[in-house]
Amino acid sequence: MSGGASFPAGRASLVVEEGDTALSLGSGELPVLGTPRLVALVEQAAVAATEAVLEPGQTSVGTLVELEHLAPTRVGATVEAVAELVRVDGRTLEFAVAATCGGAEIAHGRHHRALVNRERFLARPELASAGE
């Protein structure tokens, strides 16, 4: 990440489908937006915020998600997520994240991502290989 880099807010949206529900994901018994899918959506927004400022060969990986899921969302509804950078601590980026549906907040929290070199990260010996 270049010194003085500016992060725009990242955004992501989702039209909730059957495969996005708690029932389908195994995280609950109801056909409403599952929290695991909501977590993925706010991570997607944070990734979008970092894309324009990463150096060649650099990427980010999620390290922490703290999300309060406030309201259920039906299949067919559109959910909008936003991630705003609030703090940089070395290689760690902290985002304030929120999700809305129809203008009403359905979730909020924070998300941390670590900046890493893509090749070095994938070469780490502790990464499990398929079939091992």
N, C-alpha and C positions, 0 to 999 in steps of 0.2 A: 504494500500500500504506500503510495507516495505521500510524502510529508505535506500537510495542509489539504489533503484530499477532502472534498466535500461530498457528503452522502445525501442524495435526495431520499425522500420517503419512498419505500418500496410498497408496491401494491400487488394483490393477486385476487382473483375472483373465482367463484365456483357456483355452478347450478347444481344443487344437491340431487344426486341420483340414488337409486336403490343401493348401489355398491358403496355409497358413502355413509350408509346408516350404521348406527350402533348394532342393530340386528345382524347386518351383513358382515361387519368387521369383528364381531364377537366381543364387543366391549359393552354390550347391554342387550336388552330384549325388545327394544322399541324401534320402529321404523322412522327414526329422526336422525339428523346429522350426528355422527359419532364423534366423540372427542378426539380420537386418534386422527381422524381426517381433518378436523379443525386445527390440530397441532401442525399437521403437514402444510395446511394453507398459510398459517402465519409464518412458518419457516420459509415457504416459497416467497412470501412478501419480503422477508429479510434478505434472502438471496438476491432478489431483484434490486434491493437497495445497494448491494455491494458490487454488482456486476460491472458498472462503469468505472470503478476506481481500482480494481484489482490489477496488479502488475502481471506481466506475462508469466505463465507457469504457476500463478497463485490462485487459490480458491479458498473457500471457507467451509468449515464443518460445524454442525450444531453441537453444543456442549451442555446447554441447559435450557429447559423450557418450564416456565411457571405460568400456567394459564387457568383462569377462572372461567368456566363455561357457565354462563348465566341464564341462558334461555334455549329452549328446544327450537329446531328448525325443520320444517317439513320438506319432503321430497318435492322438487320443482322450484323451491325458493332459491334466490340468488344471495350468496354470502360474499361480502367484500372484506378483505383483510388489509391492514396497513401496518407497516413496521417503520418506526422512526428511530434513528440512531440517537442514543442519549449519552453514551460514554464510550471512550476508547481507553483501554488499559493494556498497553503493550500490543500484543497480537489479539487480544480479546475485545470483541465488539459487543456492546449491550444495546438491545433494542427495546423500546416500549412497543407492545403489539396490541392490536384491538381488531375485533371483527364485528361487522354490523349486518343486519338483514332488514331491508325496508327502512333504513335510517335508524333503527333501534340497535343499541349495542347488545351483542349476544355473548361477547367474551372480551377479556382484557388480561394483560399480564406482561411478562418480560421474557426475552429470549437472548441467549448468548451464542455467539459464533466465534470460532478461532480461525485466524488467518494461517494457512499452511501452504507449503510448496507441494503441489500436486504429486510430482514424481517421488519426492522423499517420503511423503505420507504413504503412498501405495507400496513403497519398498520396505516399510516397517516389518520386522520379522514377526511381530506378534499378530499380524493379520492372518486369520485362518484361511487356509486354502480349501477349495472344494474337495470333498472326499476324505478329508483328514479328520 
